[in-house]
Every structure is written in C-alpha cells, then in structure tokens.
Amino acid sequence: SMLRPFIANFIEENPLGVVGIVSMRDGLAQPLCSITNDVQQLAMALEQKIEPSGDFSLQNALETCILPISNVGAHGSREILVLLSSFNSCDPGDIQVTTTKLEKEKIRVCFITMMGEYHIAKQ
C-alpha cells in the first residue's frame, strides 16, 4: 500500500522516469509490469495478489532487471530498488558476476530490507 504513493510521487517528480515491478517466488523473478511511466498500469500491477513462496534469489531478481534497465537512455539514472523481507538469498551462481554487470551498465542498486543486513548490499 505504501508503494502506490511512492510510485505516483516518483513519476510526478521525474516526468522522464520509468518504473518496472518484479516479484520473487520460489527463486524465480516474475515481472509484474514492464518498464513504464503509466501510474495506472503500475497500480494495477501492485493490486495482484502475490503469496510468498519458496526461496528468494537476489541474483535472479537483479539479472531479470538488468536488460530492461540497460535499454533506458543515458539521459536518466538507472536504479533498482529492492524491497525485501528474506533472511537469506539462494543464488544459482556467483553474485559477484551480477554485480560486475551492474557496474558495467552503471546501474545503482538500493535496498530497503525488513530483516537483517545483507553483506552484498554493503558492497
């Protein structure tokens, strides 16, 4: 419920900005809404009922976001905001490879976590 006003304010204050929404279930990233600046489309994506299930994979979530964000023009900032409440991340590979891709594409990652601190988030 707090995301709706955040997204609306973000789009209002950043008219060239775009937002996409990805959900994690059973270790897989599921895009709920492609990158857009349509507040109504984003609100409809947030209304989907998503039951928590299985492991969380930070690497899969970030990998799913890299390609769409890398296509955003250089005029804007490229940023991933990760909202999570998982104690750990079960990643299929070396997350350092993913962080190297993020650096190469100049994509910034910010975290809001409801649980403990992630070591990888500090890097």
Secondary structure, 3 states (H helix, E strand, C coil): CCHHHHHHHHHHHCCCCCEEEEEEECCEEEEEEEEECCHHHHHHHHCCCCCCCCCCCHHHHHHHHHHHHHCCCCCCCCEEEEEECCCCCCCCCCHHHHHHHHHHCCCEEEEEECCCCCHHHHC
